[in-house]
Amino acid sequence: MSNRPPSPHRRVPRADLTKRTQTGSGFRGGIRAELERTSHPEPPFAHADPKRVLLPQIYRYATWYPDIGIIVSPLSRALPKEICQDPTLSTRDSLEIPRFLEDSNIWLAFFPRNPYRGALFSTLRGDLEKKIVKHTILGSHYTGYELSVAPEWADLETQLHNVATFCLHEHPRSNSFPRVVFEDSPHKIPYRSLHQTREEALSAAIDARLAFCKLAAFTSFTLSLWLTRFEDDCFDLVFQQLVNHPRYPAPRAWLTLLEDSCVCDISGGTRPGGFLDPFATRWGDHITRFTRASVPIWFIWGMDPLRAPIQQGMMSFRPNDSVVRDAKRRKAVFAEIVLPHVVLPQASTYSFDDEPPSTHPARPTHASEALGNALDDEDRGRVDLDRPPSPNPEAEPRAKVEANSRQKPGEMWPEFYERLMEGLERRKARESPLEKHERESREKAALKSYGKKSMVYEWEQDFEDKSFYRRRCLKKAEVLDAWESYSTFQRVYWSHLDEWDLCPQLPRCPPGETLPIDKDEDEEYYFDDQPDGSLVYKYASAPEPLPPRQPASMAKTAQHLLEAENVQEDGNDVEPLSLEEYLQLQHGFDVWKAKWTPELHSDVKLERTNWEMAFKRLLYDPSEAKNADPAFLHAIVEFHNVATRPDVHYKSLPPSWDLKNVGFHCDARLLGCQIAYTGQMEDGIMYILRPGPECTSADVADWFIATRSASTVLLAYRSECTTMVDIARLFLRLGIAFRTVREVATHPPPRPRHLRTRVASPYIRGREEAEFRPEVNDYKSYVTDRDTLLRSPAGRVIRTVGGLFWRFTSGIVQDASVLDGPSFGDEIIARSEKKGGGTFFVDDLLDLRTLDFISGVFFLKSSVGDSKDCSFWPRYTNWSQTGYASDQWSPAAERFFQTRRAELEGGKISILGGGAGKESWRIKHKQQMKWVKMISKHNDARAAAFIDGSSRFMPFH
């Protein structure tokens, strides 16, 4: 039994959620207080960007069914292939298909076909039998069985009830809603009770889980009543009201998780929809909202559709004579479908003049009317049914594709195959010898089967549009079964992406071909004798030997880094630069030309003999230099003493710095550097590296490189690299933060909602902070989810973040994927200022939520009711405040990474930020951060002054 205190957000009494039209009060106090502060708000989309993506709109498609008559749907072009005939069935399988609905149970149309997606409903996933535990009540000898996750389920139920009640009762048009009844609350099932047998506890848990699916459907229905027109902010209006509720405000972190769950999933094909009687329903004025939620509704008008419905709002869906004639001519006959039986009313039963007075809304307050007008403003512009329907492309099922799947909206397999083939050829044109060797090695391994790190995608047929297939990433547990269902001619391997496609739309065996005969697995190339017709083997060829390594030279450090073959493909070990190479490449300091210059030393200078402290402040291990040349050790102290002095101008530096050397030039004719602006007041400069007008290198990239660091710009010039590909490879080798950008003339449109990288924290705990102990399975689950995201197209931009997040991608994200450049270009990195108007430099959007997901952030609920974020790894904002966040990946950062990973993989699971086992790791490295930031800041200021004022630096024009 649980002795938890009541939730501070508990609001709904344990009773049926029933909405009656006779009551006009509801729970309006919270929203009125907020709305009365803005008496006449401007319509929220009066100045909307025309390029913003709209949610599905009504286009009204009519179908003639010979036994029933005319059927009109505001969303779907076709009738469902399977229909539930018994409206009393409540199994999950029956709820996932359409049925005939009444006004009171319209929420069944929103039943989620994928109810356990997202972190919020993750507690419902898994084998329930393993979650039944034996429990003895303290102070007694009574022993029974209970559900171990019952407290988490109870918290989830309470929050969903609160949201549903608010959305239904405090809607500004709630008085116009028909009576809605929800009697399937999970709390009616004793899943929180102690049971005598394990079987009783398991049965209660199974029934409660289905009830949670129904509660999710009911909550989705109530939220849909608030949906606005555009994808990027369709939930903002209702979420703002939930957050600002004066008595029971919803936590923002919880709403973030709700948005990533099945409750807010408005993708096509995720809801069954249902059939309505247009002569009896009173939901006609709200069908627009259901359509925006991608919920298909079918109106059965019958043989005589010219009769008047009970509600004026249904008149816009009533077909006229010409529509009926056109539908009959199309002869869209579905003889194999058995539609639900409905007794249609007689024509004289209802009229528009005798609508029951109970459905008329009570006179709203001034504030409620303002919000209602803002919602109703979006319902204008309805299409006349007399004209042929012109469906909105966004309403089509094929416009919805899976995020990070590389498939474009509406894209079919031939177009997808051609586009990826072009990408493969571009990748081959610019790949290095090492990358070519790795690609050909993957092709050879693909002749046998898929690899452990390969991503496998299956093309699934759309639920409604049977001619369209959607590319979906398979989970590891699904791959084996799916793989064996396809022939070799239906498997396509993309070696430059290390991805497989399983294509049911391709023939299992093309005409004139024969399937390979299965033999022992020891015979690796048993199918070489078979006809070569499979796309799987098209790119396979024998790998060429690696070229011999050239002798090292400090003058060509960057070139050797680009050609280094000792980078481990599995990412277990990463070797940072030596201190000598780091100082020369990053800061232009030659240790063998250094002389002792005490007149330029800072107030925090070190003595010559204190070289060990200088090593530590530069994030290097002094134990590796005990036998080094004394002149080298003194040079390191010299660099430290000069670099920590803020008032030394680059013209006053000693000759050991190349900024002082007149022979160091940065010629924009070969490599240009353009100054752009980020729009931020404190640090608004962004440097754009781009090919110069006289660059003779064959740079096939159509993108540039953006960085905030001036010293990183000079590093690119010191490397003597002139192409974007070579510079990007160098930065990726060193773990330097940068962005790949394209220059566009207009403001980039937002990415469609269904194509965004949608992530949430992998875990949410409903227990108090002191009770939580992370387990090994928690960490393993996090690593699996993290690596899956990194192997998706989103991993490309994450690798350019640098630092710890660059390290996460090592061995998972190929550098070649970064060299493909931006895919969406929906984030503005910088703006240029030119006469006649500037341009925008854009890259793929990367938000802090995605980086938090990579860090393994989850939420703990403290004893006072608020939530605290914790993580397995440092968050991005926290990592940036440590001494490890240097301009390059340092040996000290690598030691931290290896130590932390060894602890977690070895079973010593601890969390950062809160809870049991929290570590004050930021405090431990506070002094280290002071020196690293000081050296980086002062040297970057000198580099910026050199770029801004030196005649040896030619700016880009």
Summary of the structure (lengths in Angstrom):
residues: 957
radius of gyration: 32.1
end to end distance: 73.2
largest distance: 105.6
contacts: 2930
relative contact order: 0.09
helix: 39%
strand: 12%
